């Protein structure tokens, strides 16, 4: 493989044929190894105190470091076949290895989950945009190791970064945002996915639907009675035509034939789906942020 060619360019080439699935895996593995090694360098150390400026610098550095792998993740999320699922989940799984474990600054330990979450959004939004819900479920259900044992990626990454969500208000332009982590992911991935997938006006809808499905599946997997509310929260808290209301109407009308449910969302249970959607709606209605 020519190392001067980007991983996204190779992914675009290899995703076209299942016969190249090994080459696809190898090029994503090589980029993931490179990123993992950099994230272990001293300037990403979890030791010592933190500062607002250093938090901004680390998030920016991670975004830049993962930009090409996010493009590749989106390509596989959009066009990958079932035989390529290992390539889709490889980056988030390997960059989750050891995340949040050991001693050190709790904020820096929590930030170790950010790369896996960023890749999950890139691949997940792409899968939603192409209505590839089997692919989306495979990504959210990827098994990762945690200090308490194996867990689904959707539950582990969300729990791991939870205490750091409001810290993203420290980033420029996010000081007054209700859901700063969600807003940052939205702004960071928009140009990447526009360049890679040319989603245009479909980007907002795909982002909102992904976050809702992600929240629903997190609630189902974790059993915590809580789920992360993203940008769809303030959009859905202002009337009866927000993203959550529209998705709920679609799911209710299609019942068991609704594609995300048929793909395995909430274990395929319409009753569980309804329960989790109502839980999200209640949390949004009770929030004093919107």
Backbone torsions as a table, in degrees:
resi	resn	phi	psi	omega
1	UNK	NA	133.1	178.5
2	UNK	-73.5	115.8	-174.6
3	UNK	-71.4	-13.8	178.6
4	UNK	-80.2	-14.0	178.1
5	UNK	-84.7	135.6	-177.3
6	UNK	-68.8	157.2	178.8
7	UNK	-64.9	-32.6	178.3
8	UNK	-66.5	-40.5	178.3
9	UNK	-63.9	-41.9	177.0
10	UNK	-66.0	-40.3	179.4
11	UNK	-62.0	-41.9	179.1
12	UNK	-61.9	-34.3	179.5
13	UNK	-73.8	-47.0	-171.6
14	UNK	-81.6	-21.2	-177.0
15	UNK	-71.8	-11.0	-175.5
16	UNK	-76.1	-12.6	-174.6
17	UNK	-151.5	129.3	178.8
18	UNK	-59.0	-23.0	-179.8
19	UNK	-66.6	-18.1	-179.4
20	UNK	-103.0	16.3	-175.7
21	UNK	-64.5	-30.9	177.7
22	UNK	-67.9	-41.8	177.9
23	UNK	-64.5	-38.3	176.8
24	UNK	-60.5	-47.4	179.5
25	UNK	-60.0	-44.2	-176.6
26	UNK	-64.9	-40.0	-177.7
27	UNK	-71.6	-35.6	176.8
28	UNK	-71.3	-37.5	177.8
29	UNK	-62.5	-41.6	-179.4
30	UNK	-63.2	-43.6	179.2
31	UNK	-67.9	-37.6	179.0
32	UNK	-65.5	-41.5	177.2
33	UNK	-61.4	-42.2	-179.6
34	UNK	-61.3	-46.3	-179.5
35	UNK	-65.4	-43.7	-179.6
36	UNK	-59.5	-39.3	179.4
37	UNK	-66.1	-41.9	179.8
38	UNK	-65.3	-39.0	-179.2
39	UNK	-67.9	-9.7	176.6
40	UNK	-98.4	-0.1	-179.8
41	UNK	-72.9	160.7	-173.8
42	UNK	-54.6	-33.7	-176.8
43	UNK	-73.4	-3.9	172.2
44	UNK	-112.8	18.8	-178.4
45	UNK	-60.9	145.7	177.8
46	UNK	-92.7	0.8	-179.7
47	UNK	-85.9	155.3	175.8
48	UNK	84.8	176.2	-178.1
49	UNK	-81.3	170.2	179.9
50	UNK	-120.6	166.1	175.4
51	UNK	-140.9	162.3	179.4
52	UNK	-60.8	-42.6	-179.1
53	UNK	-64.3	-41.2	-179.1
54	UNK	-68.2	-35.3	176.4
55	UNK	-60.8	-46.2	179.3
56	UNK	-60.1	-43.4	-178.5
57	UNK	-65.2	-40.6	-178.2
58	UNK	-68.3	-42.9	179.5
59	UNK	-62.7	-44.5	178.8
60	UNK	-61.5	-41.8	180.0
61	UNK	-64.6	-41.2	179.0
62	UNK	-65.7	-42.4	178.7
63	UNK	-58.6	-44.6	180.0
64	UNK	-68.5	-41.4	-178.2
65	UNK	-61.5	-37.2	-174.8
66	UNK	-96.3	1.8	-172.0
67	UNK	-59.3	-43.8	-178.4
68	UNK	-72.8	-36.6	177.1
69	UNK	-66.5	-33.5	175.0
70	UNK	-62.7	-39.4	176.9
71	UNK	-62.0	-45.2	178.6
72	UNK	-63.5	-40.3	179.2
73	UNK	-61.6	-41.1	178.5
74	UNK	-66.2	-39.1	178.8
75	UNK	-62.9	-45.0	179.8
76	UNK	-70.6	-36.8	177.4
77	UNK	-63.6	-33.5	-179.1
78	UNK	-83.6	-46.0	-171.4
79	UNK	-115.3	-5.9	-176.9
80	UNK	-65.9	148.5	178.0
81	UNK	-95.9	169.5	176.6
82	UNK	-54.3	-31.6	179.7
83	UNK	-69.0	-13.7	-177.1
84	UNK	-103.8	9.9	-176.6
85	UNK	-62.5	-32.7	178.3
86	UNK	-61.4	-35.2	178.3
87	UNK	-70.3	-35.2	179.6
88	UNK	-66.4	-41.0	-174.9
89	UNK	-90.1	-10.9	-173.5
90	UNK	-60.0	-50.6	-177.7
91	UNK	-59.3	-55.3	178.7
92	UNK	-58.2	-37.1	-178.7
93	UNK	-68.4	-49.6	-175.9
94	UNK	-71.3	-32.2	177.9
95	UNK	-79.0	-6.3	172.9
96	UNK	-89.5	-14.8	-176.8
97	UNK	-56.9	118.3	177.5
98	UNK	77.2	3.5	-177.8
99	UNK	-62.1	132.7	176.5
100	UNK	75.3	4.8	-175.6
101	UNK	-102.7	159.1	178.6
102	UNK	84.9	-176.4	-179.6
103	UNK	-89.2	159.4	178.5
104	UNK	145.1	-173.6	178.3
105	UNK	-65.8	126.0	-174.4
106	UNK	-63.1	-33.4	178.2
107	UNK	-66.9	-43.9	178.4
108	UNK	-67.5	-34.9	176.6
109	UNK	-64.2	-42.5	178.6
110	UNK	-65.2	-35.9	-178.8
111	UNK	-66.8	-18.8	177.6
112	UNK	-62.7	-18.9	177.2
113	UNK	-83.6	-12.6	-175.2
114	UNK	-61.8	-43.3	179.0
115	UNK	-57.3	-43.1	179.0
116	UNK	-64.8	-39.0	179.3
117	UNK	-66.6	-42.4	178.8
118	UNK	-59.9	-45.7	178.3
119	UNK	-66.1	-37.2	178.0
120	UNK	-60.9	-41.8	177.3
121	UNK	-64.4	-45.3	-178.3
122	UNK	-59.5	-50.3	179.9
123	UNK	-70.9	-37.5	-177.0
124	UNK	-70.1	-42.2	177.8
125	UNK	-63.5	-40.7	178.0
126	UNK	-62.6	-41.2	179.0
127	UNK	-64.8	-41.7	178.2
128	UNK	-64.6	-41.8	-179.1
129	UNK	-59.9	-31.8	179.6
130	UNK	-99.0	6.0	-178.7
131	UNK	56.9	35.8	178.4
132	UNK	-96.3	74.5	-171.7
133	UNK	-74.6	-25.5	172.8
134	UNK	-61.7	-40.5	178.4
135	UNK	-65.2	-43.3	178.7
136	UNK	-59.5	-45.1	-179.6
137	UNK	-66.3	-37.3	177.4
138	UNK	-61.4	-38.0	179.1
139	UNK	-69.3	-48.7	-178.5
140	UNK	-66.3	-28.3	-177.3
141	UNK	-92.3	2.0	179.2
142	UNK	-55.6	136.7	-178.8
143	UNK	-84.6	128.4	176.7
144	UNK	-127.7	154.5	179.9
145	UNK	-88.7	138.3	175.0
146	UNK	-130.8	173.4	-179.2
147	UNK	-62.9	-22.7	179.8
148	UNK	-101.6	9.4	178.6
149	UNK	117.4	-170.6	-178.3
150	UNK	-71.4	142.7	179.5
151	UNK	-148.8	158.9	174.5
152	UNK	-69.2	143.9	-179.1
153	UNK	-56.0	-42.6	-177.4
154	UNK	-59.1	-36.3	180.0
155	UNK	-82.2	-42.6	-174.4
156	UNK	-67.6	-48.4	-177.3
157	UNK	-66.2	-40.5	-179.4
158	UNK	-65.2	-45.7	178.6
159	UNK	-65.6	-40.4	-175.9
160	UNK	-63.3	-37.2	-175.8
161	UNK	-98.7	-0.6	-170.7
162	UNK	-52.9	-46.5	-175.7
163	UNK	-69.4	-10.0	-175.8
164	UNK	-102.0	-2.3	-173.4
165	UNK	-55.2	-48.3	-176.7
166	UNK	-74.0	-14.8	177.0
167	UNK	-65.5	-20.5	179.2
168	UNK	-69.9	-8.8	170.8
169	UNK	-64.1	-18.3	179.2
170	UNK	-71.1	-16.6	-178.3
171	UNK	-78.0	147.6	-178.0
172	UNK	-56.0	131.1	177.3
173	UNK	86.4	-6.2	-176.6
174	UNK	-108.8	5.7	-173.5
175	UNK	-58.4	-34.8	-175.6
176	UNK	-106.3	9.2	-176.6
177	UNK	-79.7	143.2	179.4
178	UNK	-68.4	-41.0	-175.6
179	UNK	-127.4	75.9	-170.7
180	UNK	-62.3	-35.4	178.3
181	UNK	-64.6	-46.5	178.3
182	UNK	-60.7	-43.4	-179.3
183	UNK	-64.2	-38.7	179.0
184	UNK	-66.4	-43.9	178.4
185	UNK	-62.4	-40.1	178.0
186	UNK	-58.8	-50.4	-177.0
187	UNK	-70.6	-36.0	-178.5
188	UNK	-68.5	-42.4	-174.6
189	UNK	-85.8	-19.3	-176.8
190	UNK	-56.4	-52.8	178.9
191	UNK	-67.0	-32.7	179.3
192	UNK	-65.6	-46.9	-178.5
193	UNK	-75.8	-27.5	175.1
194	UNK	-66.2	-44.9	178.3
195	UNK	-64.8	-38.8	-173.5
196	UNK	-84.4	-40.4	-172.2
197	UNK	-117.9	-11.5	-179.4
198	UNK	52.8	56.8	-176.7
199	UNK	-78.1	-25.7	-179.8
200	UNK	56.7	-132.2	-177.8
201	UNK	-70.3	-11.4	178.0
202	UNK	-74.5	-14.0	-176.0
203	UNK	-60.9	-47.0	-177.3
204	UNK	-59.7	-45.3	-179.5
205	UNK	-64.0	-45.1	-179.4
206	UNK	-62.5	-39.6	178.6
207	UNK	-62.9	-48.4	-178.6
208	UNK	-63.2	-45.6	-179.0
209	UNK	-63.8	-42.2	177.6
210	UNK	-58.3	-48.0	-177.8
211	UNK	-63.3	-35.9	178.3
212	UNK	-67.6	-47.3	-179.9
213	UNK	-63.9	-37.3	177.9
214	UNK	-63.5	-44.5	179.6
215	UNK	-64.4	-42.0	179.2
216	UNK	-62.2	-45.7	-178.1
217	UNK	-70.8	-34.2	174.5
218	UNK	-60.5	-46.7	179.8
219	UNK	-59.3	-40.8	-179.7
220	UNK	-67.7	-43.3	-176.4
221	UNK	-74.4	-36.6	-173.8
222	UNK	-86.0	-31.1	-176.6
223	UNK	64.6	24.0	-175.2
224	UNK	-88.5	-9.5	-177.0
225	UNK	70.6	19.3	-179.9
226	UNK	-144.7	148.6	176.7
227	UNK	-147.3	152.6	-179.2
228	UNK	-70.5	126.9	177.4
229	UNK	-99.8	122.3	-180.0
230	UNK	-100.7	-151.2	-177.6
231	UNK	-57.5	-28.4	-179.9
232	UNK	-62.1	-17.9	-178.6
233	UNK	-65.1	-54.3	-179.5
234	UNK	-71.3	-25.9	175.9
235	UNK	-71.0	-34.6	-176.6
236	UNK	-89.7	-9.5	-178.0
237	UNK	-92.4	10.4	-175.4
238	UNK	-119.7	24.4	179.5
239	UNK	149.7	-161.6	-174.4
240	UNK	-106.7	10.3	-175.8
241	UNK	-124.7	22.9	179.4
242	UNK	-77.9	174.6	-178.3
243	UNK	-56.7	-42.2	-178.9
244	UNK	-66.8	-41.8	179.2
245	UNK	-63.5	-42.4	-179.1
246	UNK	-66.4	-43.3	179.1
247	UNK	-63.7	-40.1	179.0
248	UNK	-62.7	-41.3	177.2
249	UNK	-61.9	-44.2	179.9
250	UNK	-62.8	-44.4	-178.9
251	UNK	-65.6	-39.6	-179.5
252	UNK	-67.0	-41.7	-178.4
253	UNK	-65.9	-38.6	-177.4
254	UNK	-86.7	-20.1	-179.6
255	UNK	55.0	-132.7	-176.9
256	UNK	-66.9	-11.7	179.3
257	UNK	-88.4	-2.9	179.9
258	UNK	-62.0	124.8	-171.9
259	UNK	-52.1	-45.7	178.6
260	UNK	-61.7	-36.7	179.3
261	UNK	-68.6	-42.8	178.5
262	UNK	-63.0	-28.0	179.3
263	UNK	-78.0	-13.7	177.0
264	UNK	120.9	6.6	176.3
265	UNK	-58.7	135.5	-178.1
266	UNK	55.3	33.1	180.0
267	UNK	66.4	18.1	-179.1
268	UNK	79.0	8.9	-176.8
269	UNK	-93.3	116.2	178.0
270	UNK	-66.8	-32.6	179.1
271	UNK	-65.0	-43.7	178.2
272	UNK	-66.0	-41.8	177.6
273	UNK	-57.6	-47.6	-179.9
274	UNK	-60.7	-41.4	179.2
275	UNK	-61.0	-46.0	-177.0
276	UNK	-72.0	-36.0	177.1
277	UNK	-65.4	-40.9	177.1
278	UNK	-64.9	-36.8	177.9
279	UNK	-63.0	-42.0	176.7
280	UNK	-63.1	-45.5	-179.5
281	UNK	-60.5	-40.5	179.5
282	UNK	-66.1	-43.0	179.8
283	UNK	-62.0	-40.3	179.7
284	UNK	-67.9	-43.1	-179.2
285	UNK	-64.1	-32.8	-178.4
286	UNK	-84.0	-14.7	-176.1
287	UNK	-68.8	142.0	177.7
288	UNK	-98.3	6.9	-176.2
289	UNK	-82.2	-32.0	-170.3
290	UNK	-77.8	NA	NA
